[in-house]
Amino acid sequence: MKKEPSFPFPFDEYIKDAETFHGFAAPGLLVGGFMVNKAIRHFPAGVLYEALCETSKCLPDAIQLLTPCTIGNGRLRIVSLGRFALSLFNKDTGSGVRVFPDPIKLDPWLELKAWYMKLKTKHEQDLNLLFSQIKQAGEEILKQQPIQIKPEVYRKISRGPMALCPVCMETYPAATGIPCLACQGESPYVAWADICLEIKIKAKC
């Protein structure tokens, strides 16, 4: 009989927590739970670690659910490389471990492989079978490798002094130049450039 996968708490409980936190129990979040659990065991008790995630899809939420590392507290970095992988590393030295699914190890798990390799659309997936295979496969499909994070990535850099933007009149890090990045055209809002231009025109009148 196959042994129940190693997990910090029952897998079914994790599914419920995933649904509450993420909105639904996405397969990537469930696989990510095993990835986080495997990476955590690399560190002795008491060692402060931080996290780096190579995708913005699902996996960051597994890290935020199971570790103290969150985007909000600055201990989770997302570097969008498009790879389903995560790393935990010593916050002082940058040394740690990287964990990711090994495509070769997925061969016995056809539904899991179809999901991971995008061989099926979401509508074609058998979610009951997929969840069952994720639970059964556990950490067996994962690969681990030692890593060293670049100093410029793991070291905290102060934002420096703040300034008042002469266009929008909001505070921002002075080091980014004048005006603020939003008023330089980096704002994600469609109308922001027009608003800033209007403010500039009025200021000249």
Backbone as numpy.savetxt, mean C-alpha at the origin, in Angstrom:
# Nx Ny Nz CAx CAy CAz Cx Cy Cz
-4.09 -34.43 6.50 -4.94 -33.24 6.50 -4.06 -32.01 6.50
-4.43 -31.03 5.66 -3.63 -29.81 5.57 -3.80 -28.97 6.83
-2.69 -28.48 7.36 -2.72 -27.67 8.57 -3.30 -26.29 8.28
-4.06 -25.75 9.22 -4.63 -24.41 9.08 -3.50 -23.40 8.89
-3.62 -22.51 7.89 -2.56 -21.54 7.63 -2.25 -20.70 8.87
-0.96 -20.35 9.00 -0.55 -19.50 10.11 -1.12 -18.10 9.91
-1.75 -17.57 10.95 -2.35 -16.24 10.86 -2.49 -15.69 12.25
-2.41 -14.36 12.41 -2.48 -13.80 13.76 -3.84 -13.98 14.42
-4.88 -14.24 13.62 -6.20 -14.57 14.14 -6.93 -15.36 13.07
-8.08 -15.97 13.37 -8.77 -16.81 12.38 -9.00 -16.10 11.05
-8.81 -16.82 9.98 -8.93 -16.25 8.64 -10.32 -15.68 8.40
-11.34 -16.37 8.88 -12.71 -15.89 8.70 -12.93 -14.55 9.40
-12.25 -14.36 10.53 -12.34 -13.08 11.24 -11.66 -11.98 10.44
-10.55 -12.34 9.79 -9.85 -11.37 8.96 -10.72 -10.93 7.78
-11.47 -11.86 7.21 -12.38 -11.52 6.11 -13.39 -10.47 6.56
-13.94 -10.63 7.76 -14.91 -9.67 8.29 -14.25 -8.30 8.50
-13.03 -8.31 9.05 -12.31 -7.05 9.26 -12.00 -6.38 7.91
-11.68 -7.20 6.91 -11.38 -6.67 5.58 -12.62 -6.01 4.97
-13.76 -6.64 5.15 -15.01 -6.08 4.64 -15.32 -4.74 5.29
-15.09 -4.66 6.60 -15.37 -3.43 7.33 -14.42 -2.31 6.92
-13.14 -2.62 6.81 -12.12 -1.60 6.54 -12.07 -1.20 5.07
-12.15 -2.19 4.19 -11.91 -1.99 2.76 -13.20 -1.80 1.96
-14.32 -2.18 2.57 -15.60 -2.10 1.85 -16.06 -3.45 1.36
-15.12 -4.32 1.03 -15.42 -5.70 0.66 -14.15 -6.52 0.79
-14.31 -7.82 0.87 -13.14 -8.70 1.06 -12.50 -9.00 -0.29
-11.71 -8.07 -0.77 -11.03 -8.24 -2.05 -9.99 -9.35 -1.97
-9.85 -10.17 -3.02 -8.84 -11.24 -3.01 -7.44 -10.72 -2.69
-7.09 -9.55 -3.25 -5.77 -8.99 -3.00 -5.53 -8.65 -1.55
-6.59 -8.25 -0.87 -6.49 -7.93 0.56 -6.30 -9.21 1.37
-6.92 -10.29 0.93 -6.80 -11.57 1.65 -5.41 -12.18 1.45
-4.94 -12.19 0.22 -3.58 -12.67 -0.04 -2.59 -11.78 0.69
-2.87 -10.48 0.69 -2.00 -9.52 1.38 -1.88 -9.80 2.86
-2.95 -10.34 3.47 -2.89 -10.67 4.88 -1.82 -11.70 5.17
-1.72 -12.71 4.33 -0.68 -13.73 4.50 0.70 -13.15 4.24
0.78 -12.23 3.28 2.06 -11.59 2.97 2.57 -10.78 4.15
1.68 -10.01 4.75 2.06 -9.20 5.91 2.49 -10.10 7.06
1.71 -11.15 7.30 2.00 -12.06 8.39 3.37 -12.72 8.24
3.72 -13.06 7.01 5.03 -13.67 6.75 6.15 -12.68 6.97
5.95 -11.43 6.53 6.98 -10.42 6.66 7.22 -10.03 8.12
6.15 -9.96 8.90 6.27 -9.55 10.30 7.18 -10.49 11.08
7.10 -11.78 10.77 7.90 -12.76 11.52 9.40 -12.60 11.31
9.78 -11.78 10.37 11.21 -11.53 10.12 11.83 -10.69 11.24
10.99 -9.95 11.97 11.50 -9.00 12.95 11.35 -9.51 14.38
12.41 -9.40 15.19 12.31 -9.75 16.62 11.35 -8.79 17.31
10.81 -9.22 18.42 9.91 -8.38 19.19 10.62 -7.09 19.60
9.92 -5.98 19.50 10.47 -4.71 19.94 11.13 -3.89 18.85
11.35 -4.48 17.68 11.97 -3.75 16.58 10.91 -2.91 15.87
11.18 -1.62 15.73 10.25 -0.75 15.02 10.49 -0.85 13.52
9.46 -1.19 12.80 9.59 -1.34 11.35 8.61 -0.42 10.63
8.91 -0.17 9.37 8.02 0.59 8.50 7.74 -0.25 7.26
6.84 0.23 6.42 6.40 -0.58 5.28 6.51 0.19 3.97
6.77 -0.56 2.92 6.76 -0.03 1.56 5.91 -0.96 0.71
4.98 -0.41 -0.03 4.09 -1.21 -0.87 4.32 -0.81 -2.33
4.39 -1.80 -3.22 4.72 -1.52 -4.62 3.49 -1.39 -5.51
2.32 -1.37 -4.90 1.08 -1.13 -5.63 0.12 -0.36 -4.73
-0.76 0.41 -5.34 -1.77 1.14 -4.56 -3.08 0.36 -4.47
-3.12 -0.81 -5.11 -4.35 -1.61 -5.18 -4.41 -2.64 -4.04
-5.36 -2.49 -3.14 -5.70 -3.48 -2.10 -4.61 -3.72 -1.06
-3.40 -4.01 -1.51 -2.32 -4.42 -0.61 -2.02 -3.42 0.51
-2.06 -2.10 0.24 -1.80 -1.17 1.34 -2.78 -1.33 2.51
-4.01 -1.72 2.21 -4.99 -1.87 3.29 -4.69 -3.09 4.16
-4.08 -4.12 3.59 -3.66 -5.27 4.40 -2.60 -4.84 5.39
-1.68 -3.99 4.95 -0.64 -3.47 5.82 -1.25 -2.63 6.94
-2.20 -1.78 6.58 -2.81 -0.89 7.57 -3.69 -1.65 8.56
-4.25 -2.78 8.12 -5.08 -3.60 9.00 -4.26 -4.37 10.02
-3.08 -4.84 9.61 -2.34 -5.81 10.42 -1.06 -5.27 11.06
-0.71 -4.03 10.76 0.51 -3.46 11.34 0.21 -2.04 11.84
1.15 -1.45 12.59 0.98 -0.05 13.01 1.30 0.94 11.89
1.68 0.42 10.72 2.10 1.28 9.61 0.89 1.75 8.79
0.70 3.05 8.75 -0.39 3.61 7.97 0.13 4.77 7.12
-0.67 5.15 6.14 -0.30 6.32 5.33 -0.32 7.57 6.19
-1.31 7.65 7.08 -1.47 8.83 7.91 -0.33 9.08 8.87
0.27 8.01 9.45 1.36 8.23 10.40 2.73 8.23 9.72
2.74 8.11 8.40 3.99 8.21 7.65 4.84 6.96 7.64
4.34 5.85 8.20 5.15 4.63 8.26 4.84 3.67 7.12
3.94 4.06 6.24 3.64 3.28 5.04 3.88 4.15 3.81
4.80 3.70 2.97 5.07 4.40 1.71 4.54 3.56 0.56
3.96 4.21 -0.43 3.50 3.52 -1.62 4.32 3.99 -2.80
5.03 3.04 -3.42 5.81 3.31 -4.62 5.15 2.50 -5.73
4.42 3.15 -6.61 3.60 2.44 -7.59 4.45 1.88 -8.73
4.94 0.67 -8.52 5.73 -0.03 -9.52 4.88 -1.03 -10.30
3.62 -1.22 -9.85 2.73 -2.16 -10.53 2.97 -3.60 -10.14
3.78 -3.83 -9.11 4.06 -5.20 -8.66 3.32 -5.46 -7.35
2.76 -6.67 -7.22 2.01 -7.03 -6.01 3.01 -7.52 -4.98
3.66 -6.57 -4.33 4.72 -6.91 -3.38 4.76 -5.87 -2.28
5.24 -6.29 -1.11 5.40 -5.38 0.02 6.71 -5.67 0.73
7.20 -4.67 1.41 8.41 -4.81 2.21 8.19 -4.21 3.58
8.72 -4.87 4.60 8.81 -4.29 5.93 10.29 -4.12 6.22
10.66 -2.97 6.81 12.08 -2.71 7.04 12.30 -1.96 8.34
13.46 -2.18 8.92 13.85 -1.49 10.14 13.87 0.01 9.88
13.16 0.77 10.71 13.02 2.20 10.46 14.32 2.97 10.62
15.29 2.40 11.33 16.56 3.08 11.56 17.64 2.70 10.56
17.58 1.46 10.05 18.65 0.97 9.16 18.20 0.75 7.73
16.89 0.58 7.51 16.39 0.33 6.16 16.49 -1.12 5.72
17.04 -2.00 6.57 17.15 -3.41 6.20 15.86 -4.14 6.55
15.48 -5.08 5.70 14.22 -5.77 5.97 13.98 -6.93 5.03
12.70 -7.16 4.73 12.33 -8.31 3.92 11.22 -7.91 2.95
11.28 -8.47 1.77 10.27 -8.24 0.72 9.52 -9.54 0.48
8.19 -9.45 0.37 7.35 -10.64 0.18 6.43 -10.42 -1.02
6.29 -11.46 -1.83 5.44 -11.37 -3.02 5.01 -12.77 -3.45
3.90 -12.92 -4.17 3.48 -14.23 -4.66 4.43 -14.72 -5.75
4.78 -15.99 -5.70 5.65 -16.61 -6.70 4.76 -17.23 -7.77
4.76 -16.71 -9.00 3.88 -17.23 -10.05 4.00 -18.75 -10.27
5.20 -19.29 -10.09 5.41 -20.72 -10.29 4.66 -21.53 -9.24
4.62 -21.02 -8.01 3.94 -21.72 -6.92 2.42 -21.66 -7.04
1.93 -20.86 -7.96 0.48 -20.74 -8.15 -0.10 -21.83 -9.03
0.73 -22.58 -9.71 0.26 -23.58 -10.67 -0.77 -24.56 -10.11
-0.63 -25.07 -8.87 -1.64 -26.01 -8.35 -2.98 -25.35 -8.02
-2.99 -24.03 -7.96 -4.19 -23.30 -7.54 -4.75 -22.53 -8.73
-5.55 -23.21 -9.54 -5.96 -22.67 -10.84 -6.79 -21.40 -10.73
-7.74 -21.35 -9.79 -8.59 -20.16 -9.67 -7.78 -18.99 -9.12
-6.88 -19.28 -8.19 -6.01 -18.26 -7.62 -5.06 -17.71 -8.68
-4.52 -18.60 -9.48 -3.62 -18.17 -10.56 -4.36 -17.34 -11.60
-5.59 -17.74 -11.90 -6.39 -17.00 -12.88 -6.66 -15.58 -12.39
-6.89 -15.44 -11.08 -7.09 -14.10 -10.52 -5.79 -13.29 -10.57
-4.70 -13.88 -10.12 -3.43 -13.16 -10.02 -2.90 -12.74 -11.39
-3.05 -13.61 -12.38 -2.54 -13.34 -13.73 -3.57 -12.64 -14.61
-4.73 -12.30 -14.04 -5.81 -11.63 -14.78 -6.25 -12.45 -16.00
-6.38 -13.75 -15.79 -6.82 -14.64 -16.88 -8.34 -14.69 -16.98
-9.01 -14.19 -15.95 -10.47 -14.13 -15.93 -10.92 -12.74 -15.54
-12.09 -12.35 -16.04 -12.67 -11.10 -15.59 -13.29 -11.32 -14.21
-13.65 -10.25 -13.52 -14.26 -10.38 -12.21 -15.55 -11.18 -12.28
-16.30 -11.01 -13.36 -17.58 -11.71 -13.50 -17.39 -13.21 -13.74
-16.24 -13.58 -14.29 -15.96 -14.99 -14.57 -15.38 -15.73 -13.36
-14.94 -15.00 -12.36 -14.30 -15.63 -11.20 -15.32 -16.35 -10.32
-14.90 -17.49 -9.79 -15.68 -18.22 -8.79 -15.15 -17.78 -7.43
-15.81 -16.81 -6.80 -15.28 -16.23 -5.58 -15.18 -17.23 -4.44
-16.16 -18.12 -4.32 -16.11 -19.12 -3.26 -14.88 -20.01 -3.41
-14.62 -20.45 -4.64 -13.44 -21.28 -4.91 -12.17 -20.47 -4.72
-12.18 -19.23 -5.18 -11.00 -18.37 -5.05 -10.65 -18.14 -3.59
-11.64 -17.79 -2.75 -11.39 -17.57 -1.33 -10.90 -18.85 -0.66
-11.47 -19.98 -1.06 -11.06 -21.27 -0.49 -9.60 -21.57 -0.83
-9.20 -21.29 -2.08 -7.82 -21.56 -2.48 -6.84 -20.59 -1.82
-7.26 -19.35 -1.62 -6.41 -18.39 -0.92 -6.14 -18.88 0.50
-7.20 -19.35 1.16 -7.07 -19.84 2.53 -6.21 -21.10 2.59
-6.43 -22.02 1.66 -5.67 -23.28 1.67 -4.21 -23.06 1.31
-3.97 -22.21 0.32 -2.59 -21.97 -0.13 -1.80 -21.23 0.94
-2.45 -20.27 1.61 -1.78 -19.54 2.68 -0.46 -18.94 2.23
0.59 -19.18 2.98 1.91 -18.63 2.68 2.71 -19.51 1.72
2.15 -20.67 1.33 2.89 -21.58 0.45 3.20 -20.96 -0.91
2.38 -19.98 -1.34 2.57 -19.39 -2.67 3.51 -18.18 -2.63
4.00 -17.84 -1.45 4.77 -16.62 -1.29 6.27 -16.84 -1.34
6.96 -15.82 -1.79 8.42 -15.83 -1.84 8.92 -14.65 -1.02
10.06 -14.84 -0.38 10.62 -13.81 0.50 12.07 -13.57 0.14
12.49 -12.29 0.18 13.88 -11.98 -0.11 14.34 -10.83 0.77
15.60 -10.84 1.21 16.12 -9.73 2.02 16.28 -8.49 1.16
16.05 -7.32 1.75 16.19 -6.07 1.00 16.87 -5.01 1.86
17.39 -4.00 1.19 17.95 -2.83 1.85 17.34 -1.61 1.16
16.57 -0.84 1.91 15.93 0.34 1.36 16.95 1.47 1.22
16.85 2.26 0.15 17.74 3.39 -0.05 17.55 4.42 1.08
18.65 5.00 1.56 18.55 5.98 2.65 17.59 7.13 2.35
17.58 7.58 1.10 16.71 8.72 0.76 15.23 8.35 0.82
14.96 7.04 0.84 13.56 6.58 0.91 13.11 6.45 2.36
13.96 5.85 3.22 13.49 5.58 4.58 13.78 6.69 5.59
14.70 7.58 5.27 14.99 8.66 6.22 13.93 9.76 6.12
13.51 10.23 7.30 12.50 11.28 7.35 13.14 12.63 7.00
12.48 13.34 6.11 12.96 14.67 5.71 11.90 15.70 6.09
12.31 16.69 6.83 11.38 17.73 7.26 10.89 18.54 6.07
9.63 18.94 6.13 9.08 19.77 5.06 9.65 21.19 5.08
10.26 21.55 6.19 10.82 22.89 6.29 9.77 23.93 6.63
10.14 25.21 6.52 9.20 26.28 6.88 8.00 26.36 5.94
6.91 26.92 6.44 5.70 27.09 5.66 5.60 28.54 5.17
4.87 28.72 4.08 4.69 30.06 3.51 3.22 30.26 3.18
2.84 31.49 2.94 1.47 31.81 2.55 1.44 32.05 1.05
0.65 31.25 0.33 0.58 31.39 -1.13 -0.07 32.72 -1.49
0.57 33.51 -2.34 0.02 34.82 -2.71 -1.21 34.74 -3.62
-1.48 33.55 -4.14 -2.62 33.38 -5.05 -3.86 32.88 -4.32
-3.73 31.70 -3.67 -4.89 31.12 -2.99 -4.97 31.51 -1.52
-3.89 32.10 -1.02 -3.82 32.55 0.37 -3.93 31.39 1.36
-3.40 30.21 1.01 -3.32 29.07 1.92 -1.86 28.77 2.20
-1.61 28.12 3.36 -0.22 27.78 3.71 0.24 26.55 2.97
1.54 26.48 2.71 2.14 25.36 1.98 3.64 25.34 2.27
4.36 24.20 2.00 5.80 24.14 2.22 6.53 25.12 1.30
7.27 26.03 1.88 7.94 27.08 1.10 8.92 26.52 0.08
9.47 25.35 0.37 10.50 24.77 -0.50 9.99 24.41 -1.89
8.65 24.35 -2.05 8.10 23.97 -3.37 8.00 25.15 -4.33
8.38 26.32 -3.86 8.39 27.49 -4.75 7.20 28.41 -4.56
7.14 29.43 -5.41 6.06 30.43 -5.34 5.38 30.48 -6.71
4.06 30.37 -6.78 3.10 30.10 -5.70 3.13 28.63 -5.28
2.10 28.19 -4.55 2.04 26.79 -4.11 1.85 25.87 -5.32
2.07 24.58 -5.12 1.99 23.62 -6.23 0.61 23.64 -6.90
-0.45 23.79 -6.09 -1.79 23.82 -6.68 -1.93 24.98 -7.65
-1.43 26.13 -7.25 -1.53 27.31 -8.09 -0.49 27.32 -9.22
0.47 26.39 -9.15 1.41 26.22 -10.26 0.83 25.30 -11.33
-0.36 24.76 -11.05 -1.00 23.90 -12.04 -1.04 22.44 -11.67
-0.60 22.08 -10.42 -0.56 20.69 -10.00 -1.84 20.23 -9.31
-2.81 21.10 -9.18 -4.06 20.74 -8.50 -4.83 19.68 -9.28
-5.46 18.72 -8.57 -6.26 17.70 -9.25 -7.65 18.18 -9.65
-8.00 19.41 -9.24 -9.34 19.91 -9.50 -9.43 20.59 -10.86
-10.44 20.24 -11.63 -10.58 20.70 -13.00 -10.59 22.23 -13.09
-11.36 22.87 -12.22 -11.54 24.32 -12.34 -10.47 25.13 -11.63
-9.52 24.46 -10.95 -8.58 25.20 -10.10 -7.71 26.18 -10.87
-7.26 25.78 -12.05 -6.40 26.66 -12.84 -7.16 27.92 -13.23
-8.43 27.77 -13.57 -9.25 28.93 -13.94 -9.46 29.86 -12.75
-9.68 29.24 -11.56 -9.88 30.04 -10.35 -8.63 30.85 -10.04
-7.47 30.19 -10.12 -6.21 30.87 -9.84 -5.97 32.01 -10.83
-6.29 31.76 -12.11 -6.11 32.80 -13.14 -7.01 33.97 -12.85
-8.25 33.69 -12.44 -9.20 34.76 -12.12 -8.70 35.59 -10.93
-8.14 34.89 -9.91 -7.61 35.61 -8.75 -6.46 36.51 -9.17
-5.59 36.01 -10.05 -4.44 36.81 -10.52 -4.91 38.06 -11.28
-5.93 37.88 -12.13 -6.45 39.00 -12.92 -7.04 40.07 -12.02
-7.82 39.62 -11.02 -8.44 40.55 -10.08 -7.38 41.27 -9.27
-6.30 40.57 -8.94 -5.24 41.17 -8.15 -4.53 42.30 -8.91
-4.50 42.19 -10.24 -3.84 43.21 -11.06 -4.72 44.43 -11.29
-6.03 44.23 -11.10 -6.98 45.34 -11.37 -6.92 46.41 -10.27
